[in-house]
Amino acid sequence: MDPVTGVAIVAGAAGAVAAAPVVLGAAGFTAAGVAAGSVAAQVMSAAAVANGGAVAAGGAVAALQSAGAAGLSMAATAVVGSVGAAGGYVASLFF
């Protein structure tokens, strides 16, 4: 592996893990709950409608809210880092 690819992979992983809490907060998944009028509120509303009026425990909306409130779990950090690393690798193909 050439050095540019290695740097791109590491930067992608680190960048994704660092950006995840910022992106979740900006979308409206906050420590205080789902922010009114946010993208998170729209997603939660759509999930509730699709689920007959309630948001499913353990579903995507619940997982995003949990990550927004408490931060990423170790497993979520690993997944986000892996996706970022893959993105970094793909980006390295264009350098």
N, CA, C and O atoms as a GROMACS GRO file, in nm:
protein
  380
    1MET      N    1   0.086  -0.117   0.000
    1MET     CA    2   0.000   0.000   0.000
    1MET      C    3   0.090   0.123   0.000
    1MET      O    4   0.186   0.132   0.077
    2ASP      N    5   0.058   0.217  -0.087
    2ASP     CA    6   0.139   0.338  -0.092
    2ASP      C    7   0.100   0.433   0.022
    2ASP      O    8  -0.009   0.421   0.078
    3PRO      N    9   0.188   0.526   0.057
    3PRO     CA   10   0.162   0.615   0.171
    3PRO      C   11   0.036   0.700   0.158
    3PRO      O   12  -0.032   0.726   0.257
    4VAL      N   13   0.004   0.744   0.036
    4VAL     CA   14  -0.117   0.827   0.017
    4VAL      C   15  -0.241   0.747   0.055
    4VAL      O   16  -0.332   0.801   0.119
    5THR      N   17  -0.246   0.622   0.017
    5THR     CA   18  -0.361   0.537   0.050
    5THR      C   19  -0.373   0.519   0.200
    5THR      O   20  -0.482   0.530   0.256
    6GLY      N   21  -0.262   0.492   0.266
    6GLY     CA   22  -0.263   0.474   0.411
    6GLY      C   23  -0.310   0.599   0.484
    6GLY      O   24  -0.390   0.590   0.576
    7VAL      N   25  -0.260   0.713   0.442
    7VAL     CA   26  -0.300   0.840   0.504
    7VAL      C   27  -0.448   0.864   0.480
    7VAL      O   28  -0.520   0.908   0.571
    8ALA      N   29  -0.495   0.838   0.359
    8ALA     CA   30  -0.637   0.859   0.327
    8ALA      C   31  -0.727   0.768   0.410
    8ALA      O   32  -0.834   0.812   0.454
    9ILE      N   33  -0.686   0.645   0.431
    9ILE     CA   34  -0.765   0.551   0.511
    9ILE      C   35  -0.773   0.598   0.656
    9ILE      O   36  -0.882   0.600   0.715
   10VAL      N   37  -0.660   0.634   0.714
   10VAL     CA   38  -0.657   0.680   0.853
   10VAL      C   39  -0.735   0.810   0.868
   10VAL      O   40  -0.812   0.826   0.963
   11ALA      N   41  -0.716   0.903   0.775
   11ALA     CA   42  -0.788   1.030   0.782
   11ALA      C   43  -0.938   1.010   0.766
   11ALA      O   44  -1.017   1.075   0.834
   12GLY      N   45  -0.978   0.920   0.679
   12GLY     CA   46  -1.120   0.892   0.662
   12GLY      C   47  -1.182   0.834   0.788
   12GLY      O   48  -1.291   0.875   0.828
   13ALA      N   49  -1.113   0.739   0.850
   13ALA     CA   50  -1.165   0.678   0.973
   13ALA      C   51  -1.173   0.780   1.086
   13ALA      O   52  -1.276   0.790   1.153
   14ALA      N   53  -1.065   0.854   1.107
   14ALA     CA   54  -1.062   0.953   1.216
   14ALA      C   55  -1.163   1.065   1.191
   14ALA      O   56  -1.230   1.111   1.283
   15GLY      N   57  -1.172   1.109   1.067
   15GLY     CA   58  -1.265   1.216   1.034
   15GLY      C   59  -1.409   1.174   1.055
   15GLY      O   60  -1.489   1.253   1.106
   16ALA      N   61  -1.442   1.053   1.016
   16ALA     CA   62  -1.580   1.005   1.033
   16ALA      C   63  -1.617   0.993   1.180
   16ALA      O   64  -1.727   1.032   1.220
   17VAL      N   65  -1.526   0.940   1.261
   17VAL     CA   66  -1.554   0.925   1.405
   17VAL      C   67  -1.566   1.062   1.472
   17VAL      O   68  -1.650   1.081   1.559
   18ALA      N   69  -1.482   1.157   1.431
   18ALA     CA   70  -1.489   1.292   1.490
   18ALA      C   71  -1.613   1.367   1.444
   18ALA      O   72  -1.670   1.445   1.520
   19ALA      N   73  -1.655   1.344   1.320
   19ALA     CA   74  -1.769   1.418   1.265
   19ALA      C   75  -1.904   1.362   1.309
   19ALA      O   76  -2.002   1.436   1.310
   20ALA      N   77  -1.911   1.237   1.344
   20ALA     CA   78  -2.039   1.174   1.375
   20ALA      C   79  -2.120   1.248   1.483
   20ALA      O   80  -2.238   1.275   1.460
   21PRO      N   81  -2.062   1.282   1.597
   21PRO     CA   82  -2.141   1.355   1.698
   21PRO      C   83  -2.187   1.493   1.650
   21PRO      O   84  -2.296   1.538   1.683
   22VAL      N   85  -2.103   1.559   1.573
   22VAL     CA   86  -2.138   1.691   1.520
   22VAL      C   87  -2.255   1.679   1.423
   22VAL      O   88  -2.349   1.758   1.428
   23VAL      N   89  -2.249   1.580   1.336
   23VAL     CA   90  -2.355   1.560   1.238
   23VAL      C   91  -2.486   1.520   1.306
   23VAL      O   92  -2.593   1.568   1.268
   24LEU      N   93  -2.478   1.432   1.405
   24LEU     CA   94  -2.599   1.393   1.477
   24LEU      C   95  -2.663   1.513   1.546
   24LEU      O   96  -2.785   1.530   1.541
   25GLY      N   97  -2.582   1.595   1.610
   25GLY     CA   98  -2.635   1.714   1.676
   25GLY      C   99  -2.695   1.812   1.577
   25GLY      O  100  -2.801   1.870   1.603
   26ALA      N  101  -2.630   1.831   1.465
   26ALA     CA  102  -2.681   1.922   1.362
   26ALA      C  103  -2.812   1.872   1.303
   26ALA      O  104  -2.897   1.951   1.264
   27ALA      N  105  -2.828   1.741   1.297
   27ALA     CA  106  -2.952   1.683   1.245
   27ALA      C  107  -3.066   1.692   1.346
   27ALA      O  108  -3.182   1.677   1.310
   28GLY      N  109  -3.033   1.717   1.474
   28GLY     CA  110  -3.136   1.732   1.576
   28GLY      C  111  -3.142   1.622   1.679
   28GLY      O  112  -3.232   1.622   1.763
   29PHE      N  113  -3.049   1.527   1.674
   29PHE     CA  114  -3.041   1.422   1.776
   29PHE      C  115  -2.951   1.474   1.888
   29PHE      O  116  -2.829   1.461   1.880
   30THR      N  117  -3.011   1.534   1.993
   30THR     CA  118  -2.934   1.602   2.097
   30THR      C  119  -2.947   1.530   2.231
   30THR      O  120  -3.028   1.439   2.247
   31ALA      N  121  -2.866   1.574   2.327
   31ALA     CA  122  -2.871   1.516   2.462
   31ALA      C  123  -3.005   1.545   2.529
   31ALA      O  124  -3.047   1.470   2.616
   32ALA      N  125  -3.072   1.653   2.489
   32ALA     CA  126  -3.202   1.688   2.547
   32ALA      C  127  -3.318   1.621   2.476
   32ALA      O  128  -3.434   1.638   2.515
   33GLY      N  129  -3.289   1.544   2.373
   33GLY     CA  130  -3.395   1.478   2.296
   33GLY      C  131  -3.394   1.526   2.153
   33GLY      O  132  -3.302   1.597   2.110
   34VAL      N  133  -3.495   1.488   2.079
   34VAL     CA  134  -3.506   1.528   1.939
   34VAL      C  135  -3.547   1.675   1.934
   34VAL      O  136  -3.646   1.715   1.996
   35ALA      N  137  -3.472   1.755   1.861
   35ALA     CA  138  -3.500   1.899   1.851
   35ALA      C  139  -3.621   1.923   1.762
   35ALA      O  140  -3.631   1.868   1.652
   36ALA      N  141  -3.712   2.006   1.810
   36ALA     CA  142  -3.834   2.038   1.734
   36ALA      C  143  -3.798   2.105   1.602
   36ALA      O  144  -3.711   2.191   1.597
   37GLY      N  145  -3.866   2.065   1.495
   37GLY     CA  146  -3.846   2.125   1.364
   37GLY      C  147  -3.722   2.080   1.291
   37GLY      O  148  -3.690   2.133   1.185
   38SER      N  149  -3.650   1.984   1.345
   38SER     CA  150  -3.524   1.939   1.286
   38SER      C  151  -3.547   1.822   1.190
   38SER      O  152  -3.657   1.768   1.180
   39VAL      N  153  -3.442   1.785   1.122
   39VAL     CA  154  -3.444   1.665   1.038
   39VAL      C  155  -3.475   1.543   1.125
   39VAL      O  156  -3.549   1.454   1.083
   40ALA      N  157  -3.420   1.540   1.245
   40ALA     CA  158  -3.446   1.428   1.337
   40ALA      C  159  -3.595   1.419   1.369
   40ALA      O  160  -3.649   1.309   1.378
   41ALA      N  161  -3.661   1.533   1.388
   41ALA     CA  162  -3.804   1.533   1.417
   41ALA      C  163  -3.883   1.478   1.299
   41ALA      O  164  -3.981   1.405   1.317
   42GLN      N  165  -3.842   1.514   1.178
   42GLN     CA  166  -3.910   1.463   1.059
   42GLN      C  167  -3.891   1.313   1.045
   42GLN      O  168  -3.985   1.240   1.010
   43VAL      N  169  -3.770   1.266   1.071
   43VAL     CA  170  -3.741   1.122   1.063
   43VAL      C  171  -3.821   1.048   1.169
   43VAL      O  172  -3.877   0.941   1.143
   44MET      N  173  -3.825   1.103   1.290
   44MET     CA  174  -3.899   1.040   1.398
   44MET      C  175  -4.048   1.034   1.366
   44MET      O  176  -4.114   0.933   1.392
   45SER      N  177  -4.101   1.141   1.310
   45SER     CA  178  -4.242   1.145   1.272
   45SER      C  179  -4.272   1.040   1.166
   45SER      O  180  -4.371   0.967   1.176
   46ALA      N  181  -4.188   1.031   1.064
   46ALA     CA  182  -4.208   0.932   0.959
   46ALA      C  183  -4.201   0.790   1.014
   46ALA      O  184  -4.279   0.704   0.974
   47ALA      N  185  -4.109   0.767   1.106
   47ALA     CA  186  -4.096   0.634   1.167
   47ALA      C  187  -4.219   0.600   1.250
   47ALA      O  188  -4.265   0.486   1.250
   48ALA      N  189  -4.272   0.699   1.321
   48ALA     CA  190  -4.392   0.676   1.402
   48ALA      C  191  -4.513   0.645   1.314
   48ALA      O  192  -4.591   0.555   1.344
   49VAL      N  193  -4.528   0.720   1.206
   49VAL     CA  194  -4.640   0.695   1.114
   49VAL      C  195  -4.629   0.556   1.054
   49VAL      O  196  -4.728   0.483   1.045
   50ALA      N  197  -4.510   0.519   1.012
   50ALA     CA  198  -4.488   0.388   0.949
   50ALA      C  199  -4.508   0.274   1.048
   50ALA      O  200  -4.536   0.161   1.009
   51ASN      N  201  -4.493   0.304   1.176
   51ASN     CA  202  -4.499   0.202   1.279
   51ASN      C  203  -4.632   0.203   1.356
   51ASN      O  204  -4.644   0.142   1.461
   52GLY      N  205  -4.728   0.272   1.302
   52GLY     CA  206  -4.859   0.273   1.368
   52GLY      C  207  -4.870   0.370   1.485
   52GLY      O  208  -4.956   0.352   1.570
   53GLY      N  209  -4.786   0.471   1.490
   53GLY     CA  210  -4.798   0.573   1.593
   53GLY      C  211  -4.690   0.574   1.699
   53GLY      O  212  -4.687   0.664   1.783
   54ALA      N  213  -4.602   0.479   1.697
   54ALA     CA  214  -4.494   0.474   1.797
   54ALA      C  215  -4.361   0.448   1.727
   54ALA      O  216  -4.356   0.387   1.620
   55VAL      N  217  -4.256   0.496   1.788
   55VAL     CA  218  -4.121   0.470   1.736
   55VAL      C  219  -4.073   0.339   1.797
   55VAL      O  220  -4.077   0.321   1.919
   56ALA      N  221  -4.027   0.249   1.713
   56ALA     CA  222  -3.985   0.117   1.758
   56ALA      C  223  -3.860   0.125   1.845
   56ALA      O  224  -3.761   0.188   1.808
   57ALA      N  225  -3.866   0.060   1.960
   57ALA     CA  226  -3.749   0.049   2.046
   57ALA      C  227  -3.644  -0.034   1.972
   57ALA      O  228  -3.675  -0.139   1.916
   58GLY      N  229  -3.521   0.013   1.972
   58GLY     CA  230  -3.414  -0.058   1.905
   58GLY      C  231  -3.406  -0.032   1.756
   58GLY      O  232  -3.321  -0.088   1.688
   59GLY      N  233  -3.493   0.054   1.704
   59GLY     CA  234  -3.491   0.087   1.563
   59GLY      C  235  -3.386   0.192   1.532
   59GLY      O  236  -3.310   0.234   1.619
   60ALA      N  237  -3.382   0.234   1.407
   60ALA     CA  238  -3.281   0.330   1.362
   60ALA      C  239  -3.295   0.464   1.433
   60ALA      O  240  -3.195   0.522   1.475
   61VAL      N  241  -3.418   0.513   1.448
   61VAL     CA  242  -3.438   0.642   1.514
   61VAL      C  243  -3.393   0.634   1.660
   61VAL      O  244  -3.328   0.726   1.710
   62ALA      N  245  -3.427   0.526   1.727
   62ALA     CA  246  -3.386   0.509   1.866
   62ALA      C  247  -3.234   0.501   1.879
   62ALA      O  248  -3.176   0.558   1.971
   63ALA      N  249  -3.171   0.431   1.786
   63ALA     CA  250  -3.025   0.419   1.790
   63ALA      C  251  -2.958   0.554   1.765
   63ALA      O  252  -2.860   0.589   1.832
   64LEU      N  253  -3.011   0.631   1.668
   64LEU     CA  254  -2.954   0.764   1.641
   64LEU      C  255  -2.974   0.857   1.760
   64LEU      O  256  -2.884   0.934   1.794
   65GLN      N  257  -3.091   0.852   1.823
   65GLN     CA  258  -3.115   0.937   1.939
   65GLN      C  259  -3.023   0.898   2.054
   65GLN      O  260  -2.971   0.985   2.124
   66SER      N  261  -3.003   0.770   2.073
   66SER     CA  262  -2.912   0.724   2.178
   66SER      C  263  -2.771   0.774   2.154
   66SER      O  264  -2.703   0.820   2.246
   67ALA      N  265  -2.726   0.765   2.029
   67ALA     CA  266  -2.592   0.813   1.994
   67ALA      C  267  -2.582   0.964   2.009
   67ALA      O  268  -2.479   1.016   2.052
   68GLY      N  269  -2.688   1.035   1.974
   68GLY     CA  270  -2.689   1.180   1.990
   68GLY      C  271  -2.686   1.222   2.135
   68GLY      O  272  -2.625   1.324   2.169
   69ALA      N  273  -2.752   1.145   2.220
   69ALA     CA  274  -2.760   1.180   2.362
   69ALA      C  275  -2.636   1.136   2.440
   69ALA      O  276  -2.585   1.212   2.523
   70ALA      N  277  -2.589   1.016   2.414
   70ALA     CA  278  -2.483   0.959   2.497
   70ALA      C  279  -2.351   0.940   2.423
   70ALA      O  280  -2.252   0.900   2.484
   71GLY      N  281  -2.348   0.966   2.294
   71GLY     CA  282  -2.228   0.941   2.216
   71GLY      C  283  -2.233   0.803   2.154
   71GLY      O  284  -2.323   0.724   2.182
   72LEU      N  285  -2.136   0.776   2.070
   72LEU     CA  286  -2.132   0.648   2.000
   72LEU      C  287  -2.082   0.537   2.092
   72LEU      O  288  -1.989   0.557   2.170
   73SER      N  289  -2.144   0.421   2.081
   73SER     CA  290  -2.095   0.304   2.154
   73SER      C  291  -1.967   0.256   2.086
   73SER      O  292  -1.931   0.304   1.978
   74MET      N  293  -1.900   0.162   2.148
   74MET     CA  294  -1.778   0.107   2.087
   74MET      C  295  -1.810   0.043   1.952
   74MET      O  296  -1.736   0.061   1.855
   75ALA      N  297  -1.920  -0.031   1.945
   75ALA     CA  298  -1.958  -0.096   1.820
   75ALA      C  299  -1.990   0.008   1.712
   75ALA      O  300  -1.947  -0.006   1.598
   76ALA      N  301  -2.064   0.112   1.750
   76ALA     CA  302  -2.098   0.217   1.654
   76ALA      C  303  -1.973   0.292   1.609
   76ALA      O  304  -1.961   0.329   1.492
   77THR      N  305  -1.881   0.315   1.701
   77THR     CA  306  -1.756   0.381   1.666
   77THR      C  307  -1.678   0.296   1.565
   77THR      O  308  -1.620   0.350   1.470
   78ALA      N  309  -1.677   0.166   1.585
   78ALA     CA  310  -1.608   0.077   1.492
   78ALA      C  311  -1.673   0.080   1.354
   78ALA      O  312  -1.603   0.081   1.252
   79VAL      N  313  -1.805   0.081   1.351
   79VAL     CA  314  -1.875   0.085   1.222
   79VAL      C  315  -1.850   0.217   1.151
   79VAL      O  316  -1.820   0.219   1.031
   80VAL      N  317  -1.864   0.328   1.224
   80VAL     CA  318  -1.842   0.460   1.164
   80VAL      C  319  -1.698   0.473   1.116
   80VAL      O  320  -1.673   0.525   1.007
   81GLY      N  321  -1.604   0.427   1.196
   81GLY     CA  322  -1.463   0.431   1.156
   81GLY      C  323  -1.435   0.346   1.032
   81GLY      O  324  -1.358   0.386   0.945
   82SER      N  325  -1.498   0.230   1.025
   82SER     CA  326  -1.480   0.143   0.908
   82SER      C  327  -1.536   0.206   0.782
   82SER      O  328  -1.475   0.200   0.675
   83VAL      N  329  -1.654   0.266   0.794
   83VAL     CA  330  -1.713   0.333   0.678
   83VAL      C  331  -1.626   0.451   0.635
   83VAL      O  332  -1.605   0.474   0.516
   84GLY      N  333  -1.575   0.527   0.733
   84GLY     CA  334  -1.485   0.637   0.700
   84GLY      C  335  -1.356   0.590   0.635
   84GLY      O  336  -1.307   0.654   0.542
   85ALA      N  337  -1.303   0.480   0.684
   85ALA     CA  338  -1.181   0.424   0.624
   85ALA      C  339  -1.206   0.381   0.480
   85ALA      O  340  -1.123   0.403   0.393
   86ALA      N  341  -1.322   0.319   0.457
   86ALA     CA  342  -1.356   0.279   0.320
   86ALA      C  343  -1.370   0.401   0.230
   86ALA      O  344  -1.325   0.400   0.115
   87GLY      N  345  -1.432   0.507   0.283
   87GLY     CA  346  -1.442   0.631   0.207
   87GLY      C  347  -1.306   0.691   0.178
   87GLY      O  348  -1.282   0.742   0.068
   88GLY      N  349  -1.217   0.685   0.275
   88GLY     CA  350  -1.081   0.734   0.254
   88GLY      C  351  -1.008   0.655   0.147
   88GLY      O  352  -0.935   0.711   0.066
   89TYR      N  353  -1.028   0.523   0.149
   89TYR     CA  354  -0.965   0.439   0.046
   89TYR      C  355  -1.016   0.476  -0.093
   89TYR      O  356  -0.938   0.491  -0.188
   90VAL      N  357  -1.148   0.489  -0.105
   90VAL     CA  358  -1.206   0.524  -0.235
   90VAL      C  359  -1.154   0.660  -0.280
   90VAL      O  360  -1.121   0.679  -0.398
   91ALA      N  361  -1.146   0.755  -0.186
   91ALA     CA  362  -1.094   0.888  -0.221
   91ALA      C  363  -0.949   0.880  -0.267
   91ALA      O  364  -0.908   0.957  -0.354
   92SER      N  365  -0.871   0.788  -0.209
   92SER     CA  366  -0.730   0.775  -0.247
   92SER      C  367  -0.713   0.728  -0.391
   92SER      O  368  -0.608   0.750  -0.452
   93LEU      N  369  -0.815   0.665  -0.444
   93LEU     CA  370  -0.807   0.617  -0.582
   93LEU      C  371  -0.805   0.732  -0.682
   93LEU      O  372  -0.768   0.713  -0.798
   94PHE      N  373  -0.846   0.851  -0.637
   94PHE     CA  374  -0.851   0.967  -0.725
   94PHE      C  375  -0.731   1.060  -0.709
   94PHE      O  376  -0.726   1.166  -0.771
   95PHE      N  377  -0.634   1.020  -0.624
   95PHE     CA  378  -0.515   1.102  -0.603
   95PHE      C  379  -0.399   1.050  -0.684
   95PHE      O  380  -0.290   1.107  -0.680
   0.00000   0.00000   0.00000
